[in-house]
Amino acid sequence: MIIEFQNVSKVLGGKVVLDRLDMTIEKGETFVIVGPSGVGKSVTLKHMVRLLTPDRGRVMVGGECVSEARGSVLESIRSRFGYLFQGGALLAWLDVFENVALPLREKTDMTEEQIEERVCETLRLVGLENDASKYPADISGGMRKRAGLARAIVQNPEIVLYDEPTSGLDPVTSRTIDALIDSLRRNLGVTSVVVTHDLHSALAIGTRIAMLHGGRIVELAKPEDFVKSGVPEVVAFLESQYISKRGPWERNEQ
C-alpha cells in the first residue's frame, strides 16, 4: 500500500465528518472516492497531505505518518504529491506557462532552460502546448483544469490528488480530463486519488471505487462490482445519476 488511513476521525464545525475511517490505497491504482456533497470527500483528500490533521487516528504515506510529521519530514512527504484543486487554483496574474513553471521555480534548482523544456513537455501532455502564453481569464474552464493538472504533475509526483476534476465541465471536456487521468496511470504508473460526485467519471477511470456515507466507507469495489452493490446508499446514488448495471465499465483489464 502507499496510503493508509488508520481509525481516522475528524469533527468540523461540530459535525462528525470522518468516523473511525479505515482505508488503504495501493501503488499504481486510481482510487476514486464518491458520494454526495458534504460527506467528507475533500476532507479525506486534505488529510493525505496534512492540510487537515485527524482528531484521532493516523494517516500513513509510504510507511511514514504524515499526520504527525513536521518540518523537513512533512515537506519530503508532500513532495511525493501533486494536487489538482477543484477550481484549478491558477494565479490570475501569471500566464499558463508561468503557472505550470511555478513549482519548479519554488521547489527545484533547475535552470531556466531545464524549466522551459519540462513545462513545454508537460503542456504537450495535457494538450495545451499552443496556449502557454494565455492567461487564466482568457481560457475555458476545461483548459484551466488541464493547466492545473499540468502544474500538479510537472514535478513527476508519485501520487496525484484530484478534487472534483470534472466539476462544472461539459460532458465532452469531462471525458477529456478522465482520459488524461487514466493515461497517467497507464503510461507513467502514477497513483491517483480522485474525489468526485460524478459517477460516470468514477466508473470510467477507477480501479476501485469507495463510497463515503456517515463518515465511513459503506462500499468499496471495482467498477463492475460497484454498480451491482446492494448497499441502499449506493443504489440510491447510482439511480440518481441513471447508472445501469451494464456499461463501458464492464472491463476486464485493470
Summary of the structure (lengths in Angstrom):
residues: 254
radius of gyration: 18.2
end to end distance: 16.8
largest distance: 55.5
contacts: 815
relative contact order: 0.16
helix: 38%
strand: 24%
